[in-house]
């Protein structure tokens, strides 16, 4: 070994790099005797041994949740398939750049040459892919995503709504050998349980009422590509069983069919739910969770990525103004301070929406704090701009509010990047959606039933109030305003 090697352990929201001495054996595990401690429930107390010498070998010590190696791609095709779980006592060479999964924890081996240059490493993607990556943690996440893309290991992305899960899934696809094939995006939470299986797996003629012809499903039609399953935590348990079988057998069976059809696709999943908690509550299958979480990527919310707020804001502002053919206004120093002070509960999506509104609020002049979301009492206490107990000045939505909405009810506007609760049920990489009914009419109907109260309308739709407000903004629909009485009360 020319200089030294190091093993980077990616655990929860942080990574730890452990230099490996030349020669000897290192115990890796959760126990106090381990040379490299990995404090995660999926890791055994004495999980594996690293044999370090002219090459590095991995030996599993009979761990409960296993050890697996995902080799780095070395040519146009993958160097080898994933090794599968190591047998206890089996010693396998760990090549530089390979991903080592210890239980559910991914690790990365890097070897440094005498020049100090890290070989077999992958830099984070540049902004050329549409991502603005400045924060060190985001660089680490994108670097790990690029490495994970070199094999077909399952990738599970956690993150709050609007934090950029879809963009990260696209980065995984674009860095893989499947980049020239199709990337299909499926919103698991927006397809009804009765249609989900048929949509994903297809059906044979006569499989159910209305199935007049056989039809291939989305999995079958994405041969050679990547399937991004957004909000996988919303998938019904019955469908989870079938998805697990697909992942294990790499084959699908159409509804009503007796034979399976092989498929060649790569799966990336995302959710804003705590799937470990969902597993404990019996809402998500444990075996499916372990199958899809080969590499877990946890996107921090925007409030924890303050170094990216200003670059993202300028990026969104420039893109919107150029697309709208209007002059790009300046952001004042006070405006930048306001951007950094606000907690951005809607994450990157909320920032983008704010920067698209700001040029109109500023009437083309410099953008200041008055044109941006506000905080009331400090960086950690965001002002609730749309209070839950709102009162509106509209009664039944019979004339006044319906007349306001009427001009925009027939319009079709593009939707935002990964707003999931009211999104079209299937979104392909081109951004086009498949709708079973008009989403706008659903929103308008709920507002009418709730007499214009957004909180009640969101409850009728089964979504959060923030999601409803995001949808109103993306459709260009005005929100009902709070009623203010002459005496100053509401």
C-alpha positions as CSV (number, residue, x, y, z in Angstrom):
1,X,0.0,0.0,0.0
2,X,1.6,3.3,-1.2
3,X,0.8,5.4,1.8
4,X,-2.2,4.8,4.0
5,X,-5.9,3.7,3.8
6,X,-8.8,5.1,5.7
7,X,-12.4,3.8,6.3
8,X,-15.2,6.4,6.4
9,X,-18.3,5.4,8.4
10,X,-21.5,7.2,7.4
11,X,-23.7,7.0,10.5
12,X,-26.9,9.0,10.8
13,X,-26.2,12.7,10.2
14,X,-22.4,12.5,10.4
15,X,-19.4,10.7,9.0
16,X,-16.2,9.5,10.8
17,X,-13.0,8.7,9.1
18,X,-10.7,6.1,10.7
19,X,-7.1,5.8,9.4
20,X,-6.0,2.2,9.0
21,X,-2.5,1.3,10.2
22,X,-0.4,-0.8,7.9
23,X,-0.4,-4.4,9.1
24,X,-2.5,-6.1,11.7
25,X,-6.2,-6.8,12.4
26,X,-8.9,-4.3,13.4
27,X,-12.1,-5.3,15.2
28,X,-15.2,-3.4,14.0
29,X,-18.4,-3.4,16.0
30,X,-20.6,-1.8,18.5
31,X,-18.9,-3.2,21.6
32,X,-16.3,-1.5,23.8
33,X,-13.5,-3.8,22.6
34,X,-13.9,-2.7,19.0
35,X,-11.0,-0.7,17.4
36,X,-13.5,1.0,15.2
37,X,-16.8,1.5,17.0
38,X,-20.0,1.8,15.0
39,X,-22.8,2.7,17.4
40,X,-25.8,1.5,15.5
41,X,-28.4,-1.2,16.6
42,X,-27.9,-3.1,13.3
43,X,-24.2,-3.6,14.1
44,X,-23.1,-6.5,16.3
45,X,-20.8,-6.0,19.2
46,X,-18.0,-7.8,17.4
47,X,-19.2,-7.6,13.8
48,X,-16.1,-8.1,11.6
49,X,-12.4,-8.0,11.3
50,X,-10.3,-5.9,8.9
51,X,-7.1,-7.6,7.9
52,X,-4.8,-4.8,6.8
53,X,-1.6,-5.5,4.9
54,X,-0.6,-5.2,1.2
55,X,-4.3,-5.5,0.7
56,X,-7.3,-5.2,2.9
57,X,-9.6,-8.1,3.6
58,X,-12.9,-8.3,5.4
59,X,-14.0,-11.2,7.6
60,X,-17.5,-11.4,9.1
61,X,-17.5,-12.7,12.6
62,X,-21.0,-14.2,12.5
63,X,-22.8,-10.9,12.9
64,X,-26.6,-10.8,13.3
65,X,-27.4,-8.5,10.4
66,X,-24.5,-9.5,8.1
67,X,-21.8,-7.8,6.1
68,X,-22.0,-7.0,2.4
69,X,-19.6,-5.5,-0.2
70,X,-20.6,-3.4,-3.2
71,X,-17.6,-3.1,-5.5
72,X,-16.8,0.1,-7.4
73,X,-17.5,0.2,-11.1
74,X,-14.2,-0.1,-13.0
75,X,-15.2,-0.3,-16.6
76,X,-18.3,0.4,-18.7
77,X,-20.1,-2.4,-16.8
78,X,-20.0,-3.2,-13.1
79,X,-16.8,-4.9,-12.0
80,X,-18.9,-7.6,-10.3
81,X,-22.3,-8.0,-8.9
82,X,-22.7,-7.3,-5.2
83,X,-21.1,-10.0,-3.2
84,X,-24.1,-10.9,-1.2
85,X,-23.8,-11.3,2.6
86,X,-20.4,-12.7,3.7
87,X,-20.4,-16.1,5.3
88,X,-18.9,-16.1,8.8
89,X,-15.2,-16.7,8.6
90,X,-15.1,-15.8,4.8
91,X,-12.4,-13.3,3.9
92,X,-13.0,-11.1,0.9
93,X,-10.7,-8.4,-0.5
94,X,-12.1,-4.9,-0.1
95,X,-10.9,-2.8,-3.1
96,X,-10.4,1.0,-2.7
97,X,-13.6,2.8,-3.6
98,X,-15.9,-0.1,-2.6
99,X,-18.8,0.4,-0.3
100,X,-18.9,-1.9,2.7
101,X,-22.2,-2.3,4.5
102,X,-22.0,-3.3,8.1
103,X,-25.4,-4.2,9.2
104,X,-27.3,-1.2,7.9
105,X,-24.4,1.2,8.1
106,X,-22.5,2.1,4.9
107,X,-18.7,2.6,5.0
108,X,-16.2,3.6,2.3
109,X,-12.6,2.5,1.8
110,X,-10.2,5.1,0.4
111,X,-6.5,4.7,-0.3
112,X,-4.2,7.7,-0.5
113,X,-1.1,7.7,-2.7
114,X,2.2,9.1,-1.6
115,X,1.3,12.3,-3.5
116,X,-1.6,12.8,-1.2
117,X,-4.2,12.4,-3.9
118,X,-7.1,10.2,-3.0
119,X,-7.6,7.5,-5.7
120,X,-10.9,5.9,-6.5
121,X,-12.8,8.9,-5.1
122,X,-15.7,10.7,-6.6
123,X,-16.2,14.5,-6.1
124,X,-19.7,15.8,-5.5
125,X,-21.6,16.7,-8.6
126,X,-21.2,20.3,-9.8
127,X,-24.0,22.7,-10.2
128,X,-24.3,21.5,-13.8
129,X,-26.9,19.0,-12.7
130,X,-29.1,21.7,-11.3
131,X,-28.0,21.3,-7.7
132,X,-26.3,24.0,-5.6
133,X,-24.0,22.2,-3.3
134,X,-22.1,24.3,-0.8
135,X,-22.7,22.9,2.6
136,X,-20.1,20.3,3.7
137,X,-22.8,17.8,4.8
138,X,-24.5,18.1,1.5
139,X,-21.2,17.5,-0.3
140,X,-20.7,14.4,1.8
141,X,-24.2,13.2,0.9
142,X,-23.8,13.8,-2.8
143,X,-20.4,12.1,-2.7
144,X,-21.9,9.0,-1.1
145,X,-24.8,9.1,-3.6
146,X,-22.3,9.1,-6.5
147,X,-20.5,6.2,-5.1
148,X,-23.7,4.3,-4.4
149,X,-24.7,4.9,-8.0
150,X,-21.9,2.7,-9.2
151,X,-23.7,-0.4,-8.2
152,X,-27.4,-1.3,-8.0
153,X,-27.5,-1.2,-4.2
154,X,-30.8,0.1,-2.9
155,X,-30.8,3.8,-1.9
156,X,-33.2,5.2,0.7
157,X,-33.5,9.0,1.0
158,X,-34.9,10.6,4.2
159,X,-35.7,14.3,4.3
160,X,-38.4,16.8,5.2
161,X,-40.9,17.8,2.5
162,X,-39.2,20.2,0.1
163,X,-35.6,19.4,1.1
164,X,-34.6,18.1,-2.3
165,X,-35.1,14.3,-2.2
166,X,-36.1,14.1,-5.8
167,X,-33.1,16.1,-7.0
168,X,-30.8,13.7,-5.1
169,X,-32.6,10.7,-6.6
170,X,-31.9,12.2,-10.0
171,X,-28.2,12.6,-9.1
172,X,-28.1,8.9,-8.2
173,X,-29.6,8.0,-11.6
174,X,-27.4,10.3,-13.6
175,X,-24.2,9.0,-12.0
176,X,-25.1,5.4,-12.7
177,X,-24.6,3.2,-15.7
178,X,-28.4,3.6,-16.3
179,X,-28.2,7.3,-16.9
180,X,-29.1,7.0,-20.6
181,X,-32.2,5.0,-19.7
182,X,-35.5,6.2,-18.3
183,X,-35.9,7.7,-14.8
184,X,-39.5,7.1,-13.6
185,X,-40.9,8.9,-10.6
186,X,-43.8,7.4,-8.7
187,X,-45.7,9.0,-5.9
188,X,-46.7,6.1,-3.7
189,X,-48.9,8.2,-1.6
190,X,-51.0,9.6,-4.4
191,X,-52.1,6.4,-6.1
192,X,-55.2,4.8,-4.5
193,X,-54.6,1.4,-2.9
194,X,-57.0,-0.2,-5.4
195,X,-55.0,1.0,-8.4
196,X,-51.4,0.9,-7.1
197,X,-50.7,-2.8,-7.9
198,X,-52.1,-2.5,-11.4
199,X,-50.2,0.7,-12.1
200,X,-46.9,-0.8,-10.9
201,X,-47.1,-4.4,-12.1
202,X,-49.6,-4.1,-15.0
203,X,-52.5,-6.5,-15.6
204,X,-53.8,-9.1,-17.9
205,X,-57.0,-8.9,-19.9
206,X,-60.0,-9.6,-17.7
207,X,-58.1,-9.4,-14.5
208,X,-60.7,-7.0,-13.1
209,X,-63.7,-5.1,-14.2
210,X,-62.7,-2.7,-17.0
211,X,-59.5,-4.5,-17.9
212,X,-60.5,-5.0,-21.5
213,X,-56.9,-5.4,-22.7
214,X,-53.6,-6.5,-21.2
215,X,-51.3,-3.7,-20.1
216,X,-47.7,-3.5,-19.0
217,X,-47.1,-1.8,-15.7
218,X,-44.7,1.0,-14.9
219,X,-42.0,-1.4,-13.6
220,X,-42.0,-3.3,-16.8
221,X,-41.9,-0.2,-19.0
222,X,-38.8,1.1,-17.3
223,X,-36.5,-1.7,-18.3
224,X,-32.9,-0.8,-17.9
225,X,-33.7,2.4,-16.0
226,X,-34.3,3.7,-12.5
227,X,-37.5,3.8,-10.6
228,X,-37.8,6.5,-7.9
229,X,-40.5,5.6,-5.4
230,X,-41.4,8.8,-3.6
231,X,-43.2,8.7,-0.2
232,X,-42.7,4.9,0.0
233,X,-43.8,5.1,3.6
234,X,-47.4,5.6,2.3
235,X,-47.4,2.3,0.5
236,X,-50.1,-0.1,1.8
237,X,-48.8,-3.2,3.6
238,X,-50.4,-5.5,1.0
239,X,-48.4,-3.8,-1.8
240,X,-45.3,-3.8,0.3
241,X,-45.3,-7.6,0.3
242,X,-45.5,-7.7,-3.5
243,X,-42.8,-5.0,-3.8
244,X,-40.5,-7.1,-1.6
245,X,-41.0,-10.1,-3.9
246,X,-40.1,-8.0,-6.9
247,X,-36.9,-6.8,-5.2
248,X,-35.9,-10.3,-4.2
249,X,-36.8,-12.1,-7.5
250,X,-36.1,-9.2,-9.9
251,X,-39.4,-10.1,-11.6
252,X,-43.0,-8.9,-11.6
253,X,-46.2,-10.7,-12.0
254,X,-49.1,-8.8,-13.7
255,X,-52.4,-8.8,-11.9
256,X,-54.3,-11.8,-13.1
257,X,-51.2,-13.5,-14.6
258,X,-49.7,-16.9,-13.6
259,X,-46.2,-16.3,-14.8
260,X,-43.5,-13.8,-13.8
261,X,-41.7,-11.4,-16.1
262,X,-38.0,-10.6,-15.4
263,X,-37.2,-6.9,-15.0
264,X,-34.0,-5.0,-14.9
265,X,-34.5,-1.8,-13.0
266,X,-32.8,0.1,-10.1
267,X,-34.9,1.3,-7.2
268,X,-34.4,4.5,-5.3
269,X,-36.9,5.3,-2.5
270,X,-37.6,8.4,-0.4
271,X,-39.8,9.3,2.5
272,X,-40.3,12.1,5.0
273,X,-41.5,9.5,7.6
274,X,-39.4,7.8,10.2
275,X,-39.5,4.3,8.7
276,X,-37.9,2.7,11.8
277,X,-40.7,4.0,13.9
278,X,-43.2,2.9,11.2
279,X,-41.7,-0.6,11.4
280,X,-42.1,-0.6,15.2
281,X,-45.7,0.4,14.8
282,X,-46.4,-2.4,12.3
283,X,-47.1,0.1,9.4
284,X,-44.0,-0.8,7.4
285,X,-42.4,-4.2,6.8
286,X,-39.1,-4.7,8.4
287,X,-37.8,-7.0,5.7
288,X,-38.7,-4.4,3.0
289,X,-37.0,-1.7,5.0
290,X,-33.8,-3.5,5.1
291,X,-34.0,-4.4,1.4
292,X,-34.4,-0.8,0.2
293,X,-32.0,0.8,2.7
294,X,-28.7,-0.5,1.4
295,X,-27.4,3.1,1.5
296,X,-29.3,5.6,3.6
297,X,-29.0,9.3,2.7
298,X,-30.4,11.8,5.2
299,X,-30.9,15.2,3.8
300,X,-30.6,18.0,6.4
301,X,-33.4,20.6,6.3
302,X,-32.5,24.0,4.8
303,X,-32.3,25.6,8.3
304,X,-29.3,23.5,9.0
305,X,-27.6,24.4,5.7
306,X,-27.3,28.2,6.1
307,X,-24.3,28.4,3.8
308,X,-26.6,27.3,0.9
309,X,-29.4,29.7,1.5
310,X,-27.9,32.8,-0.2
311,X,-26.5,30.8,-3.2
312,X,-29.9,28.9,-3.6
313,X,-31.8,32.2,-3.4
314,X,-29.7,33.9,-6.1
315,X,-29.9,30.7,-8.2
316,X,-33.8,30.6,-8.0
317,X,-34.1,34.4,-8.5
318,X,-31.9,34.4,-11.6
319,X,-33.6,31.4,-13.2
320,X,-37.1,32.8,-12.6
321,X,-36.2,36.3,-13.8
322,X,-34.5,35.0,-17.0
323,X,-37.4,32.7,-17.7
324,X,-39.9,35.5,-17.1
325,X,-37.7,38.0,-19.2
326,X,-37.5,40.5,-16.4
327,X,-34.5,42.3,-14.9
328,X,-32.8,40.4,-12.0
329,X,-33.1,42.6,-8.9
330,X,-30.4,43.0,-6.3
331,X,-30.9,41.5,-2.8
332,X,-30.0,44.1,-0.1
333,X,-27.7,43.2,2.8
334,X,-30.8,43.4,5.1
335,X,-32.6,41.0,2.7
336,X,-29.7,38.5,2.9
337,X,-29.8,38.7,6.7
338,X,-33.6,38.1,6.6
339,X,-33.1,35.0,4.4
340,X,-30.5,33.6,6.9
341,X,-32.7,34.4,9.9
342,X,-35.8,32.7,8.7
343,X,-36.2,29.0,9.5
344,X,-37.7,27.9,6.2
345,X,-40.2,25.3,7.4
346,X,-41.0,24.5,3.7
347,X,-37.2,24.0,3.0
348,X,-35.9,24.5,-0.5
349,X,-39.3,24.6,-2.1
350,X,-40.4,27.4,0.1
351,X,-37.2,29.4,-0.7
352,X,-37.8,29.0,-4.4
353,X,-41.4,30.2,-4.1
354,X,-40.3,33.1,-2.0
355,X,-37.7,34.2,-4.6
356,X,-40.2,33.9,-7.4
357,X,-42.6,36.2,-5.6
358,X,-40.0,38.7,-4.4
359,X,-39.4,40.5,-7.8
360,X,-43.1,41.3,-8.0
361,X,-43.4,42.4,-4.4
362,X,-40.4,44.7,-4.8
363,X,-41.8,46.0,-8.1
364,X,-38.5,45.4,-9.8
365,X,-36.5,47.3,-7.1
366,X,-34.0,45.8,-4.6
367,X,-35.3,42.9,-2.6
368,X,-35.4,43.7,1.1
369,X,-36.8,42.0,4.3
370,X,-40.2,43.4,3.6
371,X,-40.4,41.2,0.5
372,X,-39.4,38.0,2.2
373,X,-40.9,35.7,4.9
374,X,-40.5,37.1,8.3
375,X,-39.5,35.8,11.7
376,X,-40.9,36.9,15.1
377,X,-38.4,36.7,17.9
378,X,-35.2,35.1,16.5
379,X,-33.8,32.6,14.1
380,X,-35.4,29.6,15.9
381,X,-38.9,31.0,16.2
382,X,-40.4,31.4,12.7
383,X,-43.5,33.5,12.5
384,X,-46.6,31.6,11.6
385,X,-47.7,33.6,8.5
386,X,-50.8,31.5,8.1
387,X,-52.2,30.8,11.7
388,X,-54.1,27.6,12.3
389,X,-57.1,29.3,13.9
390,X,-57.8,31.5,10.9
391,X,-60.9,33.5,10.2
392,X,-61.8,34.5,6.7
393,X,-64.1,37.1,5.3
394,X,-65.9,34.7,3.0
395,X,-69.0,32.8,3.8
396,X,-70.2,29.9,1.7
397,X,-68.0,29.9,-1.4
398,X,-70.9,30.6,-3.6
399,X,-70.2,33.8,-5.3
400,X,-67.3,36.0,-4.2
401,X,-64.6,33.4,-3.8
402,X,-65.8,31.2,-6.6
403,X,-65.7,34.3,-8.9
404,X,-62.1,34.9,-7.9
405,X,-61.0,31.3,-8.7
406,X,-63.1,31.0,-11.9
407,X,-60.4,32.4,-14.3
408,X,-57.7,30.0,-13.2
409,X,-59.8,26.8,-12.8
410,X,-59.0,25.6,-16.3
411,X,-55.3,26.5,-16.3
412,X,-52.6,23.9,-16.1
413,X,-49.4,25.0,-14.5
414,X,-46.2,23.0,-13.9
415,X,-45.9,21.5,-10.4
416,X,-43.0,21.9,-8.0
417,X,-40.2,19.4,-7.7
418,X,-41.3,16.9,-5.0
419,X,-44.5,18.2,-3.3
420,X,-46.0,14.8,-2.6
421,X,-49.3,14.9,-0.9
422,X,-51.3,16.4,-3.8
423,X,-48.9,15.7,-6.7
424,X,-49.9,13.8,-9.8
425,X,-49.8,10.1,-9.1
426,X,-46.9,9.5,-11.5
427,X,-44.3,12.0,-12.6
428,X,-41.8,11.1,-15.3
429,X,-38.4,12.8,-15.7
430,X,-39.9,15.3,-18.2
431,X,-42.2,16.6,-15.5
432,X,-45.5,15.4,-17.1
433,X,-48.1,13.9,-14.8
434,X,-50.8,11.3,-15.0
435,X,-54.0,12.5,-13.2
436,X,-57.1,10.6,-12.4
437,X,-59.1,13.7,-11.7
438,X,-58.5,17.4,-11.7
439,X,-56.3,18.3,-8.7
440,X,-57.5,21.9,-8.8
441,X,-61.1,20.9,-8.6
442,X,-60.3,18.8,-5.6
443,X,-58.7,21.7,-3.9
444,X,-61.5,24.1,-4.8
445,X,-64.1,21.6,-3.7
446,X,-62.4,21.2,-0.3
447,X,-62.2,25.0,0.1
448,X,-65.8,25.3,-0.7
449,X,-66.8,22.6,1.8
450,X,-64.7,24.3,4.4
451,X,-66.2,27.7,3.7
452,X,-62.7,29.0,2.7
453,X,-61.0,27.9,5.9
454,X,-57.6,26.5,4.7
455,X,-57.0,24.4,7.9
456,X,-60.3,22.6,7.5
457,X,-59.8,22.2,3.7
458,X,-56.4,20.6,4.3
459,X,-58.0,18.2,6.8
460,X,-60.6,17.2,4.2
461,X,-57.8,16.5,1.6
462,X,-55.8,14.6,4.1
463,X,-52.7,16.8,3.8
464,X,-50.9,19.4,5.9
465,X,-51.9,23.0,5.7
466,X,-48.5,23.9,4.4
467,X,-48.9,21.5,1.5
468,X,-52.3,23.0,0.6
469,X,-50.8,26.5,0.6
470,X,-48.0,25.3,-1.7
471,X,-50.5,23.8,-4.1
472,X,-52.5,27.1,-4.1
473,X,-49.4,29.0,-5.0
474,X,-48.3,26.5,-7.7
475,X,-51.7,26.7,-9.3
476,X,-51.7,30.5,-9.2
477,X,-54.8,30.4,-6.9
478,X,-55.2,33.3,-4.4
479,X,-55.6,32.3,-0.7
480,X,-58.6,33.5,1.2
481,X,-57.5,36.4,3.5
482,X,-58.0,36.7,7.2
483,X,-60.9,38.9,8.2
484,X,-59.9,42.0,10.1
485,X,-62.6,43.8,12.0
486,X,-62.7,47.6,12.2
487,X,-61.8,47.5,15.9
488,X,-58.5,45.7,15.0
489,X,-59.6,42.2,16.1
490,X,-59.9,39.2,13.8
